[in-house]
Amino acid sequence: MSIIRYLLIAFVILALLPASVSADIVVIVNPANKIESLSKRQVVDLYMGRKSHFPNGTRPLRFDQPSNSNLRAVFYYQLTQMSLPSINAYWARLVFTGRASAPLALASDDEMLEVVEKNQHAIGYIDKKYLNDRVKVIFELNLNQ
């Protein structure tokens, strides 16, 4: 893929950013999870399959937004500077070679909240405007800076 195409994809994502995600994105876990916070690098490592455990040694159940969601595109772009098609190709290679399992995509922020609330080892991300007191924030992507 040419550099012009990558730049065009990045431009489209950035152009849609204010319209599609007006708030911050928060990475959430169950309140019973012992993890209090993660660095950006740790979130990238978990969501890109580079690490299979939280820093405390427990194995996370990683959950993703729907494959066609703007929130998912913005989340990965802000973390990795990669477009969603590039992320999907990356995961296809990892899954095909058996090196990692991709995070399970859920249908909505509501489903993400429900799954994380019910599972101590779950990790996911949502638009901050949907945050409630039944989950714990361990990382925040500030999009309005």
ZAMARGU-4260 file (C-alpha; in steps of 0.2 Angstrom, whole numbers, plus 5000, padded with zeros to 4 digits):
<rodrens>
0) 5000/5000/5000 | 5007/5017/4995 | 5011/5031/5007 | 4998/5042/4999 | 4985/5029/5004
5) 4991/5028/5022 | 4990/5047/5023 | 4973/5047/5016 | 4967/5034/5028 | 4975/5044/5043
10) 4967/5060/5036 | 4950/5052/5035 | 4951/5045/5053 | 4957/5062/5060 | 4943/5071/5050
15) 4930/5060/5058 | 4937/5061/5075 | 4927/5076/5082 | 4911/5069/5074 | 4913/5051/5079
20) 4921/5052/5096 | 4919/5069/5106 | 4925/5063/5122 | 4939/5053/5129 | 4941/5034/5128
25) 4944/5024/5145 | 4951/5007/5147 | 4941/4998/5161 | 4942/4983/5172 | 4931/4975/5185
30) 4933/4984/5202 | 4939/4968/5210 | 4954/4967/5198 | 4970/4971/5208 | 4977/4982/5193
35) 4975/5000/5198 | 4983/5008/5182 | 4992/5003/5166 | 5004/5014/5155 | 5000/5017/5137
40) 5014/5004/5132 | 5005/4991/5143 | 4989/4994/5135 | 4997/4993/5118 | 5005/4977/5123
45) 4989/4969/5129 | 4979/4974/5114 | 4992/4970/5101 | 4995/4953/5108 | 5013/4956/5114
50) 5009/4952/5132 | 4996/4939/5137 | 4996/4944/5156 | 4993/4959/5166 | 5008/4965/5175
55) 5003/4956/5191 | 5003/4939/5182 | 4984/4936/5179 | 4978/4932/5162 | 4966/4946/5155
60) 4950/4942/5145 | 4952/4956/5132 | 4937/4963/5124 | 4935/4975/5109 | 4922/4986/5101
65) 4913/4980/5086 | 4924/4978/5070 | 4915/4993/5061 | 4915/5005/5076 | 4923/5022/5075
70) 4927/5021/5093 | 4938/5005/5089 | 4946/5014/5074 | 4951/5029/5085 | 4956/5018/5100
75) 4969/5009/5089 | 4975/5024/5079 | 4978/5034/5095 | 4988/5019/5103 | 4997/5013/5088
80) 4995/5026/5074 | 4989/5011/5063 | 4973/5011/5053 | 4959/4998/5057 | 4963/4989/5041
85) 4981/4988/5046 | 4976/4982/5064 | 4964/4969/5056 | 4978/4962/5045 | 4990/4962/5060
90) 4978/4951/5070 | 4975/4940/5055 | 4993/4936/5054 | 4995/4933/5073 | 4979/4922/5073
95) 4984/4912/5058 | 5001/4908/5065 | 4994/4903/5082 | 5004/4916/5091 | 4990/4925/5099
100) 4971/4926/5100 | 4962/4942/5096 | 4952/4952/5108 | 4933/4946/5107 | 4922/4960/5099
105) 4907/4965/5108 | 4891/4973/5101 | 4891/4990/5111 | 4897/5000/5125 | 4883/4993/5136
110) 4888/4975/5132 | 4906/4980/5136 | 4901/4987/5153 | 4890/4972/5157 | 4904/4960/5153
115) 4917/4969/5163 | 4906/4971/5178 | 4903/4952/5178 | 4921/4946/5176 | 4936/4950/5187
120) 4948/4947/5173 | 4940/4957/5159 | 4947/4972/5151 | 4939/4983/5138 | 4937/5001/5133
125) 4922/5013/5131 | 4918/5031/5127 | 4920/5040/5144 | 4902/5047/5143 | 4896/5029/5146
130) 4907/5026/5162 | 4898/5021/5178 | 4903/5016/5195 | 4902/4998/5192 | 4919/4997/5183
135) 4936/5004/5186 | 4946/5015/5174 | 4965/5010/5173 | 4970/5020/5158 | 4963/5036/5149
140) 4965/5042/5131 | 4963/5060/5131 | 4957/5065/5113 | 4953/5083/5116 | 4970/5089/5120
</rodrens>
